[in-house]
Amino acid sequence: SILVDLVEMIRLNPRPLRKLESIITVGGPIAGAYAAEAARLFNSTVTNVYGSTETGIVSLATDEWFTKPGASGRIVPWIRLEVTDDSDKPLMPGREGQIRVKLDPTFAVPGYIHKSGVDEESIRNGWFYPGDLGYLAGNGALTITGRVRELINTGGNKISPTAVEEQLSSIRGIANLAAVGVRNESGFDTIGIAICRKPEVPLSEIRKEIARRLNFAGDTLVVDVERLPLNSSGKIDRVRLRALFQ
């Protein structure tokens, strides 16, 4: 989201920029449209890093990957990663499941692991479960499709907010956006979408295009905000985001 803000700032205040050797983003997948625009504006390469404190770098995605929604690139050679079902059984390539990474005892410092509060929930039998969903391609490439706890249940269909955001990010007039599930009276979720709108495009036009692209999901809620709520790590704060619709 910080990169998106920088891109929008340059769009609003065009100026000559020196070439950057590289832009590196962390914390989650980056939408292809934003990555391409950042590369163009800053005359730079863009690399997205997927990993965690517990595992270090897991995969790297460079410019050519950003045309594929959620693509996190190739897994680095020293990492062992699996995608599993609900019973922790590894899945075949192309099947979506929960991601787990084999912990390297030389990297995962025991003092940190035991003090961080993550061991009981996220570390089992030498594997770290970051809480991410995704799948592996036949060539070993990793795609992140969302977070286990953030899935939007629209009534039998479980949808990743990341997938929704990717589907809508190219709509004319949207500078930035985030999606979240908002519980309705039926006990299921309505998709809530917060957008940072470019002033030259009417909100009614954007709402119409969102409804067209998400016609499979029924009603959607759309709010126009100046900035998206972020946590201290610069990621979307889904709790504060959900509160915008309540």
Number of C-alpha atoms within 10 A of each C-alpha: 21 11 15 18 14 13 21 18 11 15 12 10 8 10 9 8 10 10 12 13 10 13 17 13 18 17 15 19 22 25 23 21 15 21 24 17 15 21 19 13 19 19 16 17 18 24 23 24 22 23 18 13 11 20 19 15 16 21 21 21 25 18 16 13 20 23 13 13 20 23 27 28 25 20 19 12 8 9 16 14 21 22 24 20 13 8 6 13 12 17 16 15 16 14 14 18 24 25 26 24 20 17 21 17 10 7 11 15 12 12 8 13 15 11 9 10 10 15 15 9 11 13 18 13 7 12 18 23 20 20 15 17 22 23 24 24 13 10 8 13 18 28 24 25 25 21 17 16 10 18 19 24 19 22 12 8 13 12 19 22 23 23 16 21 18 19 15 21 20 15 13 14 18 18 18 23 23 23 25 27 25 23 18 11 7 9 11 16 21 22 24 23 26 23 23 17 21 16 10 8 12 11 17 9 12 19 15 10 14 20 16 10 13 15 11 10 16 10 13 17 17 19 15 14 14 11 14 19 19 16 11 7 9 13 15 19 16 19 12 13 21 18 9 16 16 7
